[in-house]
Amino acid sequence: MQIPGKSYEEAAKIHEVSVGTVKDHMAKAMRFLKQELGAKLFMLLITLLGLLN
């Protein structure tokens, strides 16, 4: 539910959900990616996403 360049609060407002819901969805998505990609690719993805912000 996160929108690139937006805070959790901004994403929650756009999607008309609570900040907790946005955080929960992001945590679930990250767990899924970590399981599917493996730890090394997951860390690479997190690093690349950090560079975009």
C-alpha positions as CSV (number, residue, x, y, z in Angstrom):
1,M,0.0,0.0,0.0
2,Q,3.0,2.3,0.1
3,I,3.2,4.9,-2.6
4,P,6.8,5.7,-3.6
5,G,7.9,9.0,-2.1
6,K,4.9,9.1,0.3
7,S,5.0,8.5,4.1
8,Y,2.8,5.9,5.7
9,E,0.5,8.7,6.8
10,E,0.1,10.1,3.3
11,A,-0.5,6.6,1.8
12,A,-3.1,5.9,4.5
13,K,-4.9,9.1,3.7
14,I,-4.9,8.4,-0.1
15,H,-6.2,4.9,0.4
16,E,-8.6,5.9,3.2
17,V,-7.2,3.3,5.7
18,S,-5.4,3.6,9.0
19,V,-1.7,4.0,9.2
20,G,-1.6,0.7,11.0
21,T,-3.2,-1.0,8.0
22,V,-0.5,0.5,5.7
23,K,2.2,-0.7,8.0
24,D,0.7,-4.1,8.3
25,H,0.4,-4.5,4.5
26,M,4.0,-3.4,4.0
27,A,5.2,-5.8,6.7
28,K,3.3,-8.7,5.0
29,A,4.7,-7.7,1.6
30,M,8.3,-7.6,2.9
31,R,7.9,-11.0,4.6
32,F,6.6,-12.5,1.3
33,L,9.4,-11.0,-0.7
34,K,12.0,-12.2,1.8
35,Q,10.7,-15.7,1.6
36,E,10.4,-15.7,-2.2
37,L,13.7,-14.0,-3.0
38,G,15.9,-15.2,-0.3
39,A,17.8,-13.2,2.2
40,K,20.5,-11.9,-0.2
41,L,18.1,-10.7,-2.9
42,F,15.9,-9.2,-0.2
43,M,18.7,-7.1,1.2
44,L,19.6,-6.0,-2.3
45,L,16.0,-5.0,-2.9
46,I,15.8,-3.0,0.4
47,T,19.1,-1.3,-0.5
48,L,17.8,-0.3,-3.9
49,L,14.5,0.9,-2.5
50,G,16.4,3.0,0.0
51,L,18.4,4.6,-2.9
52,L,15.1,5.7,-4.6
53,N,13.8,7.6,-1.5
